[in-house]
């Protein structure tokens, strides 16, 4: 994941380049290093270098890296003619390269030539069954065609080999949620939290799924993970603050009349409500009355 300092540097360079201050190559290099997708910017600034023979020749061997980066950005932006031109240049330079072959298959995807793209990926996997990029492209291919169940199947097979791929676990969780397969999504988020326990996004998503599942035990666990999200984000996650209030209210309704005492519940709920009120006063004072109405409905008060 990109740190705040890295994000700030990326934004600084982007503003500098957009304003004509130079530094396009440094910006493009940082985009590659951080593995972020800013396709329109990459396409524009990359072409500004590739279309200038002096700038292009000054890159040395990095010229081919830029052709590849621009080709992928062009595919993202549906600038298929640009992508095709970049791939042709790379084909001429590296005629037997599997890396260039993957770009050709991605161009087939972009053209929605699904069968031809699948055939190309299958050919790569025959040669190297553990080609990580091709395995991921096969998942993307299934998603592009709306075959979510097939995408889930491929992702599960992928994770049998690449179990430490956090992005794949998150993708699988989101696909399960899209099909309302919440119990399976819970398992994915548990894997993510075990491997990266300090990422608030995973705690929040896990809590959301548990809250959706409902039931006393799930609600109690969801409240704990909403609370941990608040803690990990420095108390500034509005969604998690609402989550604590919603869980506390639902738990109170489920345990009404039972001999169960939730000692932390009312205090935590009150702290969350107070934090929400403060947040709304600062960022959306015109919606304070709406917040008060919602809190009243949940029987929550700061």
C-alpha positions, 0 to 999 in steps of 0.5 A: 500500500502507498504511504501518505508520504509517497502519495504526497510526493506523487501528487507533487510531481503530478501537479508540477508536470501538469503545470509544465514544470518538467519531471515527466519521467520522474513522475512516470518512474514513481508511478511504476515504483508505487504500482498505482494506476493513473492511466490518463496521466501516464498516457499523456505524459508518456506520449509526450516523451515517446513522441519527442525523439530527443527525450526518447533517445535520452532514456537509453534502455528505459525506452522499452519500459516506457513503451510497455507502461504507455501500452498498458495505460492506453489499454486502460483508456481504450486508446487501442490504436496507441496501445497497438503502436506501442506493442508493435515497437516492442514486438520488433525489438523483442520478437520472442518475448512472452512479456510482449505476448502478454500485452498482445493478449491484453489487447485482444481483451480490450477488443473483447475478443474473449475466445482469442484472449483465453486461447493466448493465456492458455498457451502461456500457462501450458509453458509456465503454469505458475505465470502469476500475471497470466493467472491474474489476467485470466481472472480479469478476463472472466470478470470482463465477461460477467462470469463472476463465479468463474472469476472466483474459481480462478482466484481460488486456484491462484491463491492455492499457489500465491497465498501471500497475495493480499490484493488477490484475497481482497479481490476475492472477498469483494467478489464474494460480497457481490454475490452475497456470499458473506461467510466466504467473504469473512474468511478472506478478510480474516486472512487479510487481517492475520497477515496485515493486522494494522490496515484499518481498511481490512478491519472495516470491511470485515466488520461490515460483512459481519454486521450484514450477516447479523446475529448477536455473536457477529454483531458483537465481533463487528463492533470490536472491529469497528472499534479497532478501525477507529483506533487504527485510523486515529479516531477519524473513520466516520463509517466505523463510528457509525458502525459502532452505533449501529452495532450497539443499537442492534445488540441492545435490541437483541439482548433486551430482557435477557440477563446480559450486561454489556458494560462497555457498550453504552460508553463506547456508543456514547464516545462514538456518537460524540466523535460523530457530532464533532466531525459533522460540526467541522465538516458538514454542520448543515447536516447536524439535524439529520445526524441527530435524527439518526442518533435519536432513532438508534436511541444513541446520545453523546 
